[in-house]
């Protein structure tokens, strides 16, 4: 019974943590303090719920306990009267009272502010990812450390430093407006997609995928889409993640080995996720305006999703979409992907010509997919010896054990 309560508390925390911390940050205007208050409420739940049972409205219970502790703290700091007036309501004596909660619209507004605060560009990329997973994803420091294969003290230090930086820089708890919004939103979307990609294609370790991170990123993306329904790029990112996540079951073999896109059993693709992704893409396109990078990438993913077999894939359309994406992003990685699409649409020689132009690109130095793609194109052109050398070079570059094994097998097959 205790274990059932423990699981229930973990589930409630994962669902409610972001809104709880957002609401508290809106009250105390300090992210670090808000998280401490939320953690205090979690400890209270762990102590009380095994005996009293999970309350009917666990989110309200946690918010009430947190706000009561906030008032106690503010009283000790001699700011009780002023802050209590800002809070605007009396708390009842019993935890769980609905009247102790802010209105849902107020909490949603605070949640959106928290998203932009946790993903603020003043923080390093690693700090933004760790803080986002902590305060928005509800993950523990240990869970984040295990997901990214880094020591737990490293993650803890990143989170502490991130909160200190936000306080020192006096980052406002607000949603940016006007011209600033586009740049800040780009940072938010980047963080969510980085989390998703680490789950979809793990950069290191023994596993090809870490589905938990994909699920966390998808949940964050869906929440953001609900908070910002008129932003095409938000829907574009959600569409991209939904469609890519639909392939999860087909991307890994019985022993955990990677299965590449063209070799996957498409019957194992999740059609519900594909439908959700296509719907999100349609919402993005219906909003009008120029297509942004996430909408374009979602459109590329949709081309694969609509093809019932690999042979039915519209590679010419994909190449055209990559060309538009390349003009927008000027990214060597996008150019490498465009080379693959060109090779599939017009032959391996065409793709290899573009890949060879990228060999000396500084941004791709140490990027294992460059020699991997080049090796694949050389195989198709019958240049087996050169291909083997490229696969061996790619295997030496990757930090993922499953991917290294696959590349060595491809080298041996040459």
Buried (B, 14 or more C-beta within 10 A) or exposed (E): EEEEBEEBBBEBBBBBBBBBBBBBBBBBBBBBBBBBBBBBBBEBBBEBBBEEEBBEBBBBBBBBBBBBBBBEBBEEEEEBEEBBEEBEEEBEEEBBBEEBBBEEEEBBBBBBBBBBBBBBBEBEEBBBBBBBBBBBBBBBBEBBBBBBBBEBEBBBBBBBBBBEBBBEEEBEBEBBEEEEBEEBBBBBBBBBBBBBBBBBBBEBBEBBBBBBBBBBBBBBBBBBBEBBEEBBBBBBBBBBBBBBBBBBBBBBEEEEBBBEEEEBEBEEBBEEBBBBBBBBBEBBBEBEEEBBBBBBBBBBBBBBBBBEEEEEBBBBBBBBBBBBBBEBBEBBBBBBBBBBBBBBBEEBEBBBEBBEEBEEBEEBEEBBBBBBBBBBBBBBBEBEEBBBBBBBBBBEBBEBBBBBBBBBEBBEEB
